[in-house]
């Protein structure tokens, strides 16, 4: 007889959503297995900004998630644009160059609003406006990035704590320091439990069904190098060191089908001054995402991306990887005093290099060709605009350079107001895009194109949603959406 109805592997946002969903769908005995010790629990969720991208037709629909918000912010809803399902799906299609899985992406988009409201109600997750992440003040009004208005209170830390509190309230058992190293199958091929290594050794735990929600392989140097390449193999990790690809490995061992872009990843620009793993106590505050308002130069003294291609929420996941491809996997973000007030509060966790002239600033940079760097910045200034020409940090303003390679297509205003500031940046890998093929019920599909009985997956384990790039706030909503589905499927199977 099975010891548990549902065994959930992992303890991040997706996994705990699955556990809560399983419980509310009738599973009496739900077990969550977390490889990390309790003090490191929660996977990558702890490091996230906690923001949720979801579709809505009327800004006032957000009201139940943000009680009392109009008392805190004057005219709050006037700065929010509707973000329809077509808008959301269009953004997914655009940033992935049309490569997002057509079935899974529609499930994500169509369920996104209901998922967030379910998280708020069933998960008892308190929410707040994502002011410091996606709101830009324009006069007395806050203008919001489309679809990115709401986040978990206290960001990823608050999100993780809320899920664990809800799991405890529902009587869901959580075991820490339990590394799942294999899946058990009965004679019919149904997954009926897991093999676990803990402090006492190796043992088996039986369950009627298993949910894999234990993340990708972003912390595994060998797998990163093998599947994504040596540049990413050497990347800093913005997240948990425990995401070693274990869930993917044990699923592939029993015939699961790999799916999605195994050569792709979400790599955020983060401070280059930190160690190989972003400090847990600083959560997501290693991020450096205000580059649209400045200039990025590499150690050769050259620009290498269009800083103004789009808002940072649509480019940061690919620009972090772009930095990794540059010499020394390092770049500098250069700003002047006209835009430094627009930098995210997260920049305050680093001390920038400062100077009263560009020449003095460049002299301080750790780059190989300082004369070229100064020439690059001067050429940019010659091709850029005055801020009075229509600079608008709240949306694409069309202020583009002319004659540069690459051009900067928005927010291209001159660096001409001292003092000047330079922040280091590198690519911090957050999660990998390659995963497993799942169907509409989150059942893992085998290489014979049939679902593997008793096995579902969610979160980073789901392959096919993202290619080359990623729209901010989608990962947490995807994790909870497919976690909710996986938990329901597992409870009823």
Secondary structure, 3 states (H helix, E strand, C coil): CCCEEEEEECCCHHHHHHHHHHHHCCCCCEEEEECCCHHHCCHHHHHCCCEECCCECCHHHHHHHCCCHHHHCCCHHHHCCCECHHHHHHHHHHHCCCCCCHHHHHHHHHHHHHHHHHHHHCCCCCEEECHHHHEEEECCEEEECCCCCEEECCHHHHHHHHHHHHHHHCCCEEEECCEEEEEEECCCCCEEEEEEEECCEEEEEEEEEEEECCCCCCCCHHHHHHHCCHHHHCCEECCCCCCCCHHHHHHHHCCECEECCCCCEEEEEECCCCCCECCHHHCCCCECCCHHHCEEEECCCCCCCCCCCCCHHHHHHHHHHHHHCCHHHCEEEEEECCCHHHCCHHHHHCCCEEECCHHHHHHHCCCCCHHHHHHHHHHHHHHCECHHHCCCCCCCCCCCCCCCCCCCCCCCECCCCCCEEEEEEEEEEEEECCEECECCCCEEEECCCCEEEEEEECHHHECCCCCCCCCCCHHHHHHHHHHHHHHHHHHHC
